[in-house]
Amino acid sequence: MPRTLFDKIWDAHVVDRLEDGTCVLYIDRHLVHEVTSPQAFEGLRMAGRKVRRVENTIAVVDHNVPTDADRLKGVNEPESKLQIETLEQNVAEFGVTYFPMSDARQGIVHVVGPEQGISLPGMTIVCGDSHTSTHGAMGALAFGIGTSEVEHVLATQTLLQKPAKNMLVRVDGKLAPGVTGKDIVLAIIGKIGTAGGTGHVIEFAGEAIRSLDMAGRLTVCNMAIEAGARAGLIAPDETTFAYIKGRPFAPKGKDFEAAVNYWKTLPSDEGAHYDKVVVLDAAEIAPEVTWGTNPEAVIPITGTVPNPADEPDETKRAQMERMLSYMDLKPGQKIAGTKVDVVFIGSCTNSRIEDLRQAAAVAKGKHVAPGVRALVVPGSGLVKKQAEEEGTAQILIDAGFEWREAGCSMCLGMNPDKLTPGQRCASTSNRNFEGRQGPGGRTHLLSPGMAAAAAVTGALTDVRELI
Amino acid sequence: MDKFTTLTAVAAPLNVANVDTDKIIPARFLKTIKRTGLGKSLFADMRYNADGSEKADFVLNQEKYRKAQILVAGDNFGCGSSREHAPWALLDFGIRCVIAPSFADIFFNNCFKNGILPIRLPEDVCAKLMDDAALGTNARLTVDLERQVVVRPNGEEFAFNVDPFCKHCLLNGLDDIGLTLEHTAAIDAYEARQPSWQPKIHGA
């Protein structure tokens, strides 16, 4: 029977099957960070258990690390400091490989995995973080888990799971200039909604997806969770193999050849069954921007803020009104021209070197508008180093952007980088929920180029006018 | 984990769709290394004013719902972040059961690991239960996991589905790590047949 990419990875990882169909699923890679792991290690300790496979496990600090240049002098916030120190004690006690803040390889866990060659095609990858879906761009089955499951994986290297349903999202045709992976995924979420993928693993396919570089693919899969999907997947191809080759933890020499031979068997078979199929035309996707407080509240930058009066469903209408009031927007107003206070370029969605280059291309020779604070937070110490060596960093610094250390930063307001109440932010992150970037903060999600355009003009702006 | 068998309790109505886990517990409260003590921060931004005082109109601040053990919620409850602090906060407040038309996958799964029963019921059924919940302490819902029914105050019953394995674990308060370790031989065998090219992460 023809199988999908998801089916193949799943089948290859079933260790055992319980009577009711629940599977004991083997986990190849477990990524650990400071926020969702302390209770899991504590559970192991209390039960007298060990980490079953330290060679499948990697830990990094990212969520609540400061991103200022002085951070190695010490973390001021006592609770953040305790979480970081707790992780450091746990990795030492249990023997887990760890990238601390002082290591150039430190960064956002979902940037580090692919960058280091830790996340590879055909693998099962988990992390106590919903954006683990990111790694699906490598052609891996990657999904977020809770802390109880983190403990379960540490102790057993498996999870108890039932297979998800298969969903295919195909984006046909070619992308217009100025349109990126971020715009594709925002358009998809706008079409299928924040629960459109619930219970499913989404495989992204089609010419527009194939044409993306790995950074663009990682962005698309990163936000699969914002469509409610457990995971996003993109079939591995030559772009994937070329990206992996030579990375520190990737297989080398003959092992690499053997791996590629296997990875080539992974793409979905002709005629494989999908429970749901959605098709988009790339030519119809513009640079997108969110207007509301969930990622499906999205419009093209050329569009206008929708009017709740046009919504027949009472609950949805009330929700729209609530969003407009929170975001301080009026029905029918053009979204372009909306003034911003802060611009954030970073997060596991858009902090890779390719993302920073997109921003620099727009910002080059211009300057951040008066009164706007613009932050660039590279996804890892190595991205930062590369950007500094090739000159991308200098372009952004000359344009008046703050150039910071790697971490999750202003994506989630767990570290010192936060919005203050009422501030409006053009952000390359993934969630525009109320208070996500700081209590009372207003978030507009968009691509790195669009963020840079907002920074230099001081307002939401169609990036195509600046390139 | 505490067993879940039968629960008869006051239900709090929260008729809002897409309640994400940032709403259930904002990120600034995740800086803990414990599972307990999060109840006071449950729904923090919906529940408290900036000065820390309670918002009188929020459901859990109303006297009749302060001891609610059931939450009747809207579509796509628990979407967003995978943080298990969300069910921990609900549990610490005293909520043992959440009923909604739909849930986000990760939150749904996390509930079972903590002795909370998430129940999916059709929208029209949830609307009736929402009406019952609006009566506060004058109406208690009963959730019978063994029989898989929710009983209204008027005696009307609604059947619900639950994964048999999850049901077994909840009814008996079982830690599933212990259950999985019964498969250790199969895990050993699986690891022994992994391809040799598969790289290992060594302390580097």
Interface residues (C-beta under 8 A of the other chain):
Chain A: V15 D16 L18 D20 T22 V24 Y26 D28 R29 V35 T36 P38 Q39 E42 A47 R49 R52 R53 V54 E55 N56 T57 I58 H63 N64 E77 E79 S80 L82 Q83 T86 G95 T97 G117 I118 L120 G128 D129 S130 T132 F143 G144 I145 G146 T147 S148 E149 E151 H152 A155 T156 Q157 T158 L160 K162 T194 A195 T198 G199 I225 E226 G228 R230 P248 F249 A250 P251 K254 D255 F256 A258 A259 Y262 N294 T315 K316 Q319 L412 G413 M414 P421 R431 F433 E434 G435 R436 P439
Chain B: N15 V16 A17 N18 D20 D22 K23 P26 A27 R28 L30 K31 T32 I33 K34 R35 D45 A50 G74 D75 N76 C79 G80 S81 S82 R83 E84 P87 S102 A104 D105 I106 N109 N110 K113 N114 D163 P164 F165 D176 I177 L179 T180 L181 H183 T184 A186 I187 Y190 E191 P195 S196 W197 Q198 P199 K200 I201 H202 G203 A204
